[in-house]
Amino acid sequence: MSTLLAYDQLHNIRDLGGEQTMDGRKIVSGRLIRCGHLAELSEEDRTKLTTLVDTIVDLRTAGERGEKPDLVIEGTAYHHIPVMDSLTAGITREEEADQNVFTRLLLKPKEAKEYMCEMYRTFARNDQAISQYSKFLQLLMEPHARAVLWHCTAGKDRAGIGAAILEEILGVPREAVIADYLTTNIYLQTDIAFLTEFVKEQAGIDKEQAEDSNGLADESLKYLFGAEREYIEAFYEEVDEKYGNFEGLVRNGLQLSPENIDRLKKLYLE
């Protein structure tokens, strides 16, 4: 399981270090960090990141970066590798996209969950998304004096799939990968509760209306803001459908050679 790090404004910043692999090794601590956006940091957060990280990978769209640009972390190299290049409600966090999906799905939890499952299938189906994850992995193969940090907006979807792909390549068991993905719900519990109430307020749904709707809005927003096992399983199902299996994704989608995989393991396992 990845380790939650103590930061003031980063509630889902995690070190993959310590995760066990099937060959008895483990991921080196302090080298692979996943989190949400870096637009709102305390001074202490920024200071801690300068000593932890030498490379930052932003997986967000240009629109998301424009709305909430990352704060500059001195001494780090910054790479923009957008997994998706357009508004994708529920995944990207541009205001326009989110308003659109909330209007359509706010009181339709079944459709909200199905929508998110389809978005996760897109991560495997979309050639651009796979190409961008390949660039991310190529970057990891370069020498780094300190950790590589990658993030999207909440650190759940695009950053979560990036972590899952890397964990799989390094040899972390599938069930452990899924369990680590789902811990996002614990770390973002307060954020999800806040966003749920904020969206309901913006939509004009008061407490009485929420009760009258049998909690449909809360359930829908849980699916849109949270992590569900069905989401990451939808990703794996699409991988199998398109590439035959995960090894096919690595070889034919991500374009990694056995030598590339050996290098990643040499760099990040002990």
N, C-alpha and C positions, 0 to 999 in steps of 0.2 A: 504494500500500500504506500502511495506517496505520502509525504509528510507536510502538513500545513505549517507554514512559516509565520512568525509573529510580525505583522506589519499593521500600522494604524489604519490605512485606507485600502489595503489590498486584502479582501476577505477570502479570496480563493487562490492565493499564491502558494504553490506546492512544489516541493523538491521530489523528483522521481527517485532520488537516491535511497538505497536500502531495499528496493523491490527485488524479490528473489526470482531467478530465472530457472528454467527447467533443467539446466545443466549444473545447478548447484552454485552458480555465481550470483552476484547481486549488482545492481546499478550503483555506480560511484556517486556519493553525495556531493552536493554543491556544484554539479555540472549541468544538470537539465532541469529547468524551471518553467512551469506553466502558470499563467495567471490571466486576470482580466486587464482592461485598459489601464494606462498609466497617466490618465488625464487629471486625476485628483489624488495627489500624494502629499503627505506631510513632509516637512524638511528632514525629519528623522528617517522616513521611508526613502527619500532620495539619497541620503547619505549611506544607508545600508545597501541600497542597490549598487552604488558606485563600487563598493568593495566586493559584492557578490557576482556581478554581471559584467561581461565585456562585449556582449552582442545581444541586441534586441530585435526580434522578428515580429512585425505587426501584420497579422493575418486579415485585418479589416479592409473594408472597401474604402475608396477615396472619400466617399460621402461621410462615412463614420469618422474618419480621421479629421475631416473638416469640421464636423460638429463637436468632436471631443479630441483635439490633438494631444498626443502624449507629451508629457513634460520632458524636457531634455535631461538626460542622465549623463553627467560628465564622464568622459573616458570610455564611452561605449560606441560601438558601431551599430547603426540603425538600418534595418532592411525592411522594405515594404513588399510583402508577398501576399497579395490579396487572393484568398481562396475563391471568393465569388466576386464578380465584377459588377453586379447589379443589385438593386433593392430586392431583398429576400426576407419578407416579413417573418419574424420569429427567430431568424438566424442572424441576419445583420440587424443593427439597431438604429438605423436611420429613422428619424421621427415619422417621415412620410410612410415608410413601409409598415411600421408598427401600428400607426393609426388605421391603416387599411385593414390589417388582419384583425385588429380588435373589433372593428365595426362588423366584420363578417362572422367572427367566430366566438365572440364574447360569451354568448349563451349556448354554445354548441360544443360541449367538451369532447364528444366522440369525434366530431370533425376536426377539432383542434389537435387531438392526439394523432389522427390519421395524417393531418397536414404536416406535423413534425416528423412523423415516420418517413413521409415522402421526401422531406428536406434532407434527411439523413441518407436516404437512397441516392440523392443527388450528389452527395460527397463522393460516392463510388462511381456513379454513372457519368458524371460530368468530366470530360477529358481535361478541361482547364483546371478544375479543382485538383485532379490527380497530378497534373503537371506542376502545379504550385506546391503541392506537398513534396514532390520530387525535388524541387529547388530547395525547399526547407531542409530535406535530408542531405542534399549535397553540401549545403552550408554547414551542417553539423560535422561533416567529414573534414572540414578545414581545422587547422590547429587553433585552439582557444586557450588563453591564459586563465580565464575565469569561466563562469557559467554562461550558457546560452539560454535566454529567456524568450519564450514565444507567447503571444497573447492574441485574443480577439477582443470582444467587448466585455462579456461576462466571464470569459474563460471556461465556457461550458461546451459549446458546440464545435466550432472550428478548432479551437485550441485542444478540446477534448479528443477529437478525432486525430489530430496531430500526435497527441500523446499516445493514443491507442495504437496507431500505426507504428510508432517508434518502439513502444513496449513489446508489441508482437515481434518485430524484427530482432529485438534484443533477446527474445526468448521467454518473456513473462507469460505464464499460463493464461489462456483465454478468460477463464472465470475471474482471475485476479485483475485482468485488464478491465473487465466489465464492472467489478466491484469498485475499482478505483474511480472509474467514470462516475458511478452513482454517488460517491461521497460528495460531489458537488452540491447535492441537495442539503447536506448537513452544513457545509461551509457558507452557502448562500441563503440559508433559511431566513435570516433577518431581512436580507435584500429582497427576496422573493415576496415576503409578507408586505414589505413597504410598497413595492411595485404593484402588487395586487390591489392594495387599498387606493393607491394613486390612480390607477387606471379606472377603477370603479367610480371614483370621485369625478374624474374627467368625463366619464360616460354618463354621469348623472344618476348612478345607481346608489341609493341610500341603503341604510341597514334594513329597513322594512321591505324594500324592493328585493334586496338580496335574499331575504328569508322567503319572500313570496316565490322567488324563482328556484327555490330548493337548492341554493348554493351552486347553481350552474356557472355563474361568473367565476367564482373561486376555483371551481374544478377546471374550467377552461384555461384560466390564467396559470394554474399549477402546471398544466401540460405545456403551455407556451413558454413559461419561464424556467421550468425545472428540467431535470434529467430523468428519463425513464428507460428501463431496460429494453423496452420495445424499440426505442430509437436506435441504440447502438446495434441491436440485433438486426434491424432493418438495413443498417450499413453493411454488416457482414453478409446478409442474404444477397444484397446487390453485388457485393464483391464476388460471391460464388456464382451468381448468375452471369456476370460479365466476364470474369477472369478464370472461372473454374474453381479456384480456391485462393486463399490468401497468398500463397507462394506465387500464383499466377499474377496477382496484383503487383507484388514486389518486382517480379521479373519483367512483365510486359507493360505494366502501367507506370510504376515508379521508376522503371529502367535501372534497377540496381543489380549489379553483378555480384557473384559470390565474394569477390575481392572487396567490393564496397561494404557488404554485410560484415565481413571479417574486420574491416577497418572500424566500423561503428562499434562492434563488440570490443575491439581492442581499446578504443578510446573511452568507452563508457561502462565497461564491466570490470569487476575485480573478483 
